[in-house]
Amino acid sequence: MRLVLEHHENADGSGYPQGLPLSRQHPWTRIIRLLDTYDSLTVIRPYRAAYKPSEAVKIMEEARGLRGPIYDPPTLKKFISFLTAD
């Protein structure tokens, strides 16, 4: 249940519903946050076409919260490595 509650928390502590800093988030929250965003970006939505995987990655790399990166940088780097592995 905790992961469901925290999956919109940002690495910089600017997320919701609790505004938790990364140090207080469950470690798996970092992964679920990435997967949720990547899925949201790469599927067709009623209001826009799906982004290409490379476009989604660029958006995620550039995403910033109020005080810094939205995603945990080491976790994002590993996720990108996974996506681009042969």
C-alpha positions as CSV (number, residue, x, y, z in Angstrom):
1,M,0.0,0.0,0.0
2,R,2.9,2.4,0.8
3,L,4.2,2.2,-2.8
4,V,0.8,3.2,-4.2
5,L,0.6,6.1,-1.8
6,E,4.2,7.3,-2.6
7,H,4.3,6.8,-6.4
8,H,3.8,10.5,-7.1
9,E,6.5,11.6,-4.7
10,N,9.5,13.4,-6.3
11,A,13.2,12.9,-5.6
12,D,13.4,16.5,-4.5
13,G,10.6,16.2,-2.0
14,S,8.2,18.3,-4.1
15,G,5.7,15.5,-5.0
16,Y,2.4,14.5,-3.4
17,P,0.5,13.6,-1.3
18,Q,3.1,13.9,1.5
19,G,6.0,15.8,-0.1
20,L,8.5,13.2,1.1
21,P,12.2,13.7,0.5
22,L,14.0,10.9,-1.2
23,S,15.5,9.7,2.1
24,R,12.0,9.0,3.4
25,Q,10.6,7.2,0.4
26,H,10.5,3.5,0.0
27,P,13.3,2.5,-2.4
28,W,10.9,0.8,-4.8
29,T,9.0,4.1,-5.0
30,R,11.8,5.4,-7.2
31,I,11.3,2.6,-9.7
32,I,7.5,2.8,-9.7
33,R,7.7,6.6,-10.2
34,L,9.8,6.0,-13.3
35,L,7.7,3.2,-14.7
36,D,4.4,5.2,-14.2
37,T,5.8,8.2,-16.0
38,Y,7.4,6.3,-18.8
39,D,4.1,4.3,-19.4
40,S,2.1,7.6,-19.3
41,L,4.3,9.2,-21.9
42,T,4.6,6.3,-24.3
43,V,0.9,5.3,-24.6
44,I,-1.8,7.2,-26.6
45,R,-3.8,9.5,-24.5
46,P,-7.2,11.1,-25.6
47,Y,-5.5,14.5,-25.7
48,R,-2.2,13.6,-27.4
49,A,-0.2,10.9,-29.4
50,A,2.2,8.6,-27.7
51,Y,5.8,9.9,-27.4
52,K,8.6,7.7,-28.9
53,P,10.7,6.0,-26.2
54,S,13.6,8.3,-26.9
55,E,11.4,11.4,-26.6
56,A,10.0,10.1,-23.3
57,V,13.5,9.5,-21.9
58,K,14.5,13.1,-22.9
59,I,11.4,14.5,-21.1
60,M,12.2,12.5,-18.0
61,E,15.9,13.5,-18.0
62,E,14.9,17.2,-18.2
63,A,12.1,17.0,-15.6
64,R,12.6,19.2,-12.6
65,G,10.5,19.8,-9.5
66,L,10.5,22.8,-7.2
67,R,13.9,22.0,-5.7
68,G,15.7,19.7,-8.2
69,P,15.2,16.5,-10.2
70,I,11.9,14.7,-10.1
71,Y,13.5,11.3,-10.5
72,D,16.3,9.8,-8.5
73,P,19.3,10.4,-10.8
74,P,21.1,7.0,-10.3
75,T,17.8,5.1,-10.7
76,L,16.9,7.1,-13.9
77,K,20.4,6.3,-15.3
78,K,19.9,2.6,-14.6
79,F,16.4,2.7,-16.2
80,I,17.8,4.3,-19.3
81,S,20.6,1.8,-19.5
82,F,18.0,-1.0,-19.3
83,L,15.9,0.6,-22.1
84,T,18.9,1.0,-24.4
85,A,20.5,-2.4,-23.8
86,D,20.8,-4.8,-26.7
